[in-house]
Amino acid sequence: VITAGLTFQLIPPLRKKFIGWHRSVGQALLGFTFLVGIPTFVSLTANFRFSGAVQYIEFTIPPLLLFFGIKGWREIRAKDVQAHRSSMIMFSSCFFYFGALRVFMIALPAFHTLAGS
């Protein structure tokens, strides 16, 4: 749900044509992230035993989501659109990074096995 909403937020023609939807979806995404997304990230990270180093890196994602989410919200309230875009791109990157890292960690043993054979 969050990924689909973030994808909608990042497409400029949709953002410009449907600015009301952009605002509503953005507010819902921030609320959903703070109430559900961040606790879920913490739980997934704490219970996922792949690598200690990766786990420590993943623990930086929830505070970054909070930081960039609040920063982006404050910037748009101050009518600083360019700074808002920058912050929200970083906010989105945290979600996409978490998912991409998980896919990579799941696929890594298969690649390692193929390379060794």
Buried (B, 14 or more C-beta within 10 A) or exposed (E): EBEEBBEBBBEEEBBEEBEEEBEEBBEEBBEBBBEEBBEEBBEEBEEEEBEEEBBEEBEEBBEBBBBBBBBBBEBBEEEBEEBBBBBBBBBBBBBEBBEEBBEEBEEEEEEEEEEEE
